[in-house]
Amino acid sequence: MGKVRTEMIKRISLELFDKYPKSFNAEFEVNKQFLNEIGLDVSKKLRNKVAGYVTRLVKIDQAERTELEEELPIPAL
């Protein structure tokens, strides 16, 4: 069974990921600190869930970019 996240966590995470795409990292701790820096005023438990889901989104985004780069032909110089 996979992890189940509420719609609120997904909505907040996607909004933040769209607003700050370059600020998030594939590291949970870095994302958690960034959420503190931007002043996300939620409980510790909710902040950790949002940081975890954003970390997952970043990893998925990086994997998709890697796949696209591998599929594109490299031009000869």
N, C-alpha and C positions, 0 to 999 in steps of 0.2 A: 504494500500500500504506500502511496505517496503522501507527502505532507499536504495538509489542507490549510489554506490561509483564507482569512475572511476577505470579503470584497473591499473593506475599508483599508486594509493593509496593502492590497494590490493597487488600489486607487492612489493612495498617498505615495507609494513607491514609484509608480509610473509617472506621476506628476513631477516628483522630485528628479527622477532620472531624465525626464524630458527637459526640465528647467536647468539642471546642472550636469550635462552629459560628460564633460571633461573632468569634473571634480570627483567622481566616484571611481573606485578602484576594485580589483578582484579580491581585496583583503577586507574581511569583516571589521577588524579593529579600526582600520583607516576610515571606513564608511561610518562607523559608529561615532568616531571623533568629529567627522565632518558634520553629521547631523547635530551634534552639540554646538558646533561653531555657528551654524546657520540659525540656531535658536529654535529648533523644532521642540515645541512645548508639549510634550506628551510624557507618559509614564516610562520608566526604565524598561519595562517588559515590552511595551509597544515600540519604543525606539529600537530595541534589539531585533524585534520581528521585522521592522521596516528595513533596518540595515542588512539583515540576512537576506531579505527578498531582493533588495537592490544589488547585493553581491551576486546573487543568482542571475539577475538580469544582465549584469556586466559580463559575467562568464559566458552566457549564451550569446551576447552581442559579439564578444571577441571570437567565439567559435565560428559564428556566421561570417565574420570578416575574413577569418583565416580560410574558410572554405571558398569564399569568393576569390581571394587572392590566388589560391591554388588552381582554380578553374580558368582564370584569365591567362591567355598566352603571354609569355614574356617577349617583348619586341626585341629583335636583333639589332645590335648597335653597329 
